[in-house]
Amino acid sequence: MMTLQDCQQRDAADPLRSLRDLFSIPPGVIYLDGNSLGAMPKTAAARAAQVVTHEWGHDLIRSWNTAGWFTLPQRLGNMIAPLIGAGPDQVVATDTTSINLYKVLSAAVSIAKQDAPQRRVIVSERSNFPTDLYIAEGLCKAQGFTLKLVEPEEIAASLTSDLAVLMLTHVNYRTGAMHDMAAVTATAHAAGALVIWDLAHSAGAVPVDLLGAGADFAVGCGYKYLNGGPGAPAFLWVNPKHADRFWQPLSGWWGHAAPFAFTPDYQPAPGVTRYLCGTQPMVSLSLLECGLDSFKAAEALGGMAALRTKSLALTDLFIELVEQRCQGFGLGLATPRAHAQRGSQVCLTREHAPGGSGAFAIVQALIARGVIGDFRAGDGAAYKDILRFGFTPLYIGFEDVWNAVEHLRQVLETGEWQKPAFNQKHAVT
């Protein structure tokens, strides 16, 4: 059995251990929620102050030029591109994941209407992140399409002659299960459908190769594994073969070919720039750049391949220790054991008992101890309650894993989670 000393030795030998020093982790905290909100880069506070006090406070409107504000969405897009297998000038950092999904899904529907008007169905997983389903539902109502929700094992059978768009999240937010992007995309294309990938739980955590997979569109989040801060701008990628075919529906002035010509008619910019909309949030974009800078440091230590190796080692260890040290407390594993099918999180289930599973309260008890994960509720049928733990290899170590499981063992053995304070739900779970 792995011991604490073994974990400490693995940390000492970890070639990525210096990356942790780039982040502000409060003392006594084991932060296993970077798949919801990444930790703060140590440079972020000073960068925010610089933008506010100097670039805005002193240089005022001149900073659109002198500080390079106007081109920041494209510059950050080029920093994100290598993390997701995209080429130069194919990605922009902008808006939110939901808004960006609306843009690319609208574009995909427009392509389908032109190329195959008989195809009127969008397919996604029933357990996809709800905002993706809400956006698709609203767009389907407006466009006269049908949204069909399926289980993962039903995706292949859903690739029928009426399918226009397959919309999937690469790594499932509830379970950490990861699709084979290249294989799924190839199969969908063979069936005549376009494919949109949501990379919210992939970018910065697992290697992604959009161009290699031949994907059509992708969106992703800036505040999870990219560590851009709460509400950080998201990102958007369009395969170059589609980029100039259609306007995106939010044809704002930042997506104009000549924004400062101020013409009354819209002329879309070439390429992915047309997927910008309105004036961008410079403070938030600047903080996202701090998060992306950490991947520059990681590149010198092996880049995404090295981060993926460590991520798998961390999640392997967590699964092993939970199964060894937390037996008999009704915990199950929702996350695939196979490396090729696993993202960078481990999701545990908890058997239901009278009054519920206790999963929420267990997570709250852990948070009170400084072990921060999160909870996702089941639907009372196919999906069980989830205790969700994210492992960001930039700043999580092997000793963190051992200590987190030890806290979990103590919470379960003592029944600490049954305290009333840990069973009071808040607005955010």
N, C-alpha and C positions, 0 to 999 in steps of 0.2 A: 504494500500500500504506500502511496506517495505520502511523504511527511512534509511538515513545514520546512524543515531544513533542506529537503530536496527542492522545494519550490524556491527557496532563497538562493540556492545554487544555480537553478535555471535562470533566475533573474540576473545573477552576476555574470552569467555567460551569454546573456541576450544581446545580440548586436544592435538591437533597436532601443536599448534601455535609455539612451540619452534623450530620446524624443519626448519622454515624459516631462523633462525639465522645461519643455516649451509651453506647458499648460499649467494653469492655476487650479490645483486640486486642494480643497480645504483639508487641513489636518484631521485625521480620524475618519475620513470619508473614503469609501470604496465605491467608485462611481460606475455603476453598471446600467446606466440609462442613456448612454451616448447615442443609442439608436432612436431616441426621442429628442434629445437636446444635447449636442456635443459640449464638452468642457470648454472653458474660456482660454484662448491663447493668451499668454502673458503680455504679448504686445498689444492686445486689443484696447485696453484702457488708454494707453498713450496715443494710439492711432485715432481713437474717437476724439480725444482732446485736441489732437492736431487738426482734425477736420473741422471741429466746431470752433475752436478759438483762433486758429490761424487761417485755414483755407476759407472758412465762412466768415469768421469774425473780423479778420484783417483784410484778406484779399477779395472778399465779397464775390460779386458776380464774375470777377476776372478768373476765378478758379475753374470755371468751365473750360478755360483754355490752359491757364498756368498750372493747375493741378491735374489736368487730364481727366476731369470729371466726365466729359461728354463721351469719351471712348471707353470708359471703365467697364460697361457691360460686355464689350467685345474682348477686352484684355483679360477679364476674369474668365470669360468663356474659353479663351485659349489656355488658361491655367487648368481648367477643368477637363479639357479635351483629352489629354493623355491618360487621365484616370478612367475614362469611359470608352477608350478606343475610337475616338473621333479625330478628324483631321483639323488642321489650322483653319480658323475662321468658319467653323461649322457649328459653334456653340455660342449662345449668349446667356449671361446671367441676368435674370429679369423677373419681376412679378412673383407670383406664388405658383406652387405646383398645380393647384387647382385651375388657376387662370391659364397656365401654360398648357395643361391638358385640354382645356376647352379649345385653345388655338389649334393644336395639332390634330385633335379629333375632328374638328370642323374641316381642316384641310384634307384629312383622310377621307371624310365623307364626301367632300367635293370631288376628289379624285375618283372615288367609287361611282359617284353619280355619272361622271363623264365616261369612265372606262367600262363600267359594268352596271348599268342602271337597274338591272334586275336584282342586284344584291342589296338587301335592305336590313341586314341583321348585324348588330355589334355583339360580340361574345366577350364575356369576362368571367372571372371566378367569383363565385358567391362570397368567398371570404376575402375578396380584394379589399383594399382600404376603402372605407365608405365614401370618402369625398370623391374618389374616382368614379364610383358607381353613381353618385348623385349627379356629377357633371354629365356623365353619359346618359343618364335617365332624362335629364332636362333637354339635352341636345337631341335625343331620339324623338321626344315629343315635338320639338320644333321642326325637325327635318322629316318626320314621317318614317323613322326607322324603328326597329324593335331591339330592345336590349335583352339578351338572353344570358342568364347566369347559370354556370355549371360548376361542378366539383372538378378538382384537378385531373382526376382520372377520366373525366368525360370530355376533356378538351379535344382530343383527337377525333372523337365522334361528332363533334360540333362543327368541324371544318367542312361544311356542306356548300352546295352551289349557291345558296342565298347569303352566305357570309361575306360581308364587306370588310369588317375590321375586327381583328383579334386584339384586345386591349388587356395586357397583363402587367402585374408588378413582378419584377425579376425575383425579389426575395419577399416572401409573404410576411406581412407585419405581425401576424398572430403566431406563426409557427416557426419562422426562420427558414422554411423550405425554399429552395432555390431551383428555378427552372433551368433547363439546358437551353440557353438563348439561341444558339446556332441551330440546334435541331428543331426547336419549336418554330422558329422563323422560317426555316426551309420548308417544313411541312405545311405551314400556313400559306406560304407563297405558292407552293405546288398546287394548293387548293384554290388559288386565285384571290387570296385575301391579303390586305395590308396588315402590318403588325406595329403596335405602339407599345413601348416598354416604359414603365415607371421604375426609375432607378433610386427611389427615395431611400431604400434600405440596402443599396448596393454601392453607390458611388462613394469611394474612399474607404470601403470595407472589403470588397471583393474585386478581383480583376474583371473588367467588362470590355468587350470588343464589339462595339456597335457596327463598325464598318466590316469587320471580319464576319459577323453574323448576317450581314446584309439587311439589318433592321431598317424600318422606314422612318419612324419618329421615336423620340425619347424625351422624357422630362425627368426631373429629379429635384431633390431638396438640398438647400444650402445649410440648414441648421442641425442636421443630424451628424453623420460621420465627417462632414466637411467642416464642422465646428465654426460656422459663421455667425452664431449668436441667435437669440430668440427672434423668430420671424424673419430670419435672413432671406434675402432674395433666392429664388429657385433658379433652375437652369433649363434650357431647352435645346434639343438637337434635332436637325432635319437632314435626312439623307440628301446629299447634293442633287441627286436625280429628281427630287421632288421640290427643292427649295424655291424655284422660280415659277412653278406651275400655277399657283393660286395665291391670292391674297389670304392672309389670315383674317378672321372676322373682326378683330379689334384693331382696325387700321388707323392707329394714332400717328401723331406727327413724328415721333422718334423712329417710326418704321418707314418714313417717307424717304425717297431717293435723295431729296434736297430739302431737309427740314427747315432751313433758314431762308429758303426762297419764298416761303409763306404763300404758295399758290393755293387757290381755292379748291383745286381738284387733287385727288390722291394719286401719287405715282409711287408704287412700292419700291423700296430699296432692293438691290440684288441680294440673293442669298438669304442667310438666316437673319440678317439685320432687319428684314421686314417683319419679323416676329416680335420686335419691340413695339411698345404701344405709347405710353405717355412718359413724362419726365420721371427719371429714375431716382431712388432714394440713396443719396450719396453717402450718408453716414453708415447705413446698413451695408451697402456694397463694399465700403472700405473695410468694415469689420470682417466681411467674408474673405477679403483678400488676406487678412491675418491668418485665418484658418487654412487657406490654400497654401500659404507660405510653408506650413509644416510639412506638406507633401514634397516641397522642394528639398527640405532637409532629409526626408525619408528616401528620396530618390538616390542620394549619395550612399545610402545604406542598403540598397537593394530594391527600393521602390515598392510597387504594389505586390510584386511576387513575394518579397520578404514579409510585408504586412499580412498577406494571406497565409503564409506559413505559420506565423505567430498566432493569428486569429484561430486557425484550426487547432493549434496546440492548446491554446487557452480554453476553447470550447470543449475539446476532448477531455481536458483535465477536469473541468467543471462537471461534465456528465459523469465521469468516472467517480469523482469524490461524492457527488450527490447520491449516486447509487450505492456506494460503499457505506456512507456515514449517515444517510437519512432514510434507511430502510424502515418499512413498517408504518410510515406516516401518510400513506395514500398518495404519494407523488408519482406522477407518470411523466413520460417524455413525449412532447409534441414535435420536437425538432428532429429531422432525419439524422441518423448516425453517419450515413455515407457522406464523405467530404464533398463530393461533386454535387450533392443535393442540399448542402447546408450553407446558410449565410454566416453572419458574424454575431449571432445571438443564440441563446438557448432558452426554450420556452418549456416550462414545467406545467403539468396539469395537476389538479387536486381532486380526488374523489369526493363526490357530494355526500353529505351526511344531513341529518335533520337540521334545518336552518341554513343550509348552503354549504359551500365547499370550504369556506374559511380562507380562500386564496387571497382575497383583498386584505383581510386582517393580517395575514402572514407577511405580506409585502409591507404593510404599514409598520409592523413590528420591526422588520428589518431596516426600514428607513429611519426609525427612531434610534437604531443602533449605528447609523451611518452607512449602512449598505443600501444604496439607492438603486432599486429596480423599479418596475411598474407592473400594473395589473390590467388585464383585458378580460372583460366579462364574456361568458359564453352566452348562447342563445337558448339554453335549456334543452336543446335537442342534439344536433350533430356536433356542436362546438362546446367544449368544456371551458371552464374558467382557466385563465392563463396567468402564471407568474412569469414575467418576461425579464430576461437579463441580457443586456447588450455588452459585447466585449470589443472595445475600441483598441486595437493593438498599438496605436500611437501612445497611449498612456496607461493601459492596464497591464499589470504584471502577474506572474504566477503566484507570488505570495498573496496578492489581492484575491485570487481565486480561492486559495486555501482558506483564508480568513473569512471570506464571504460564506463558504459552505459551513464553516464552524459556527458562524452566527446563525445560519439557517437551522443547523442541528439543534442548537440551544433553544431557539424560538419554538421549534416543534416539540422537543423533549419536555420543556417546562410548561408548555401550554400558554406561553406569554402572549401569544396572538389573541387569546380569548378576552383580554382586557377590553372594557367598553371603549376606551379611547381609540383603539385600533380598528374598531368596527363602525366608526363614524365616517361616512363618505363625504368627500368634498367635491367641488365643481370639477376638478381635474383629478383623474385617477391614474 
